[in-house]
């Protein structure tokens, strides 16, 4: 009931804004995770190894900082709302181009361009949401907003499990272009960030961006390291998990989709629960607890042999992984300087993502070269290392829970 209370306290404008930002992030993630379910099929189509197609995951992640920088600057200069609309159209167009790539090389180029657009959405959407929402309940909305990512994964799993057999991997990417229609909702229902409007007169983005990043260089570097550990945690447990289920267990698309759906229900609940809990115990403490609780789940998650146990393991693992992540939208925006909030958190997020972007390729190569094509031990050790890293880095930082985000001066 407390969750419903947070929504009832929102004005119609705040509710529409949050809905748009949540859907923008969900559909962005939906488009990304379509690729992770289709890696094996794409490898078969182009007659190559899984590790070679996994380069598409790398290029998507590696190009995201470019998008965070470009779209972040646009958001600080021209406003959050129009920038978000342009970004959604861009990632939908590049998703569609991936469907018609005639060669692996052109497919990789399409994914790199998609990565630029994907990199812009999170920072712009989070800034628009948190500059519009009240400070009360920020942890809850942080958890819910971040779990738009899990909802996107959930949608990809459902689509994969139900229609992949009929449309193939190219048809999956065609479906992934549908988010472009979200722009109509944003155009008609969403207002510009009041904080951005309030600070517009005094804003000189071109001259202040470099200055603010240099002024807060210590914070900026810390956030990059933090987001490196977080992205290694999420992508290390998600991107090749469908491939693990296909290769290690030879499950059908329906079984893989089912396990992924259950796992992402856990992710959604974990993000909301830990995000809300962070209002009471603090951002850092909530993150550390969630990250470390992922380690005891490893045997169930990576070494079970039946669908029910693997689904339970996936549920619990993603509950912890996205539990930690659920705190991040609020935590990252609270730690960022107000004048460049459209750029600073998103750029730090995506630079951290860049440094972890070869995670999927390395996992695939380790499985192929060291473990005879078996993915379970690679996934297990990934969790041990990165969960510990998330906890250590988070605890070494600070927090500004509840900081005022009502202006961008």
Order of alpha helices (4+ residues) and beta strands (2+ residues): alpha-alpha-alpha-alpha-alpha-alpha-alpha-alpha-alpha-alpha-alpha-alpha-alpha-alpha-alpha-alpha-alpha-alpha-alpha-alpha-alpha
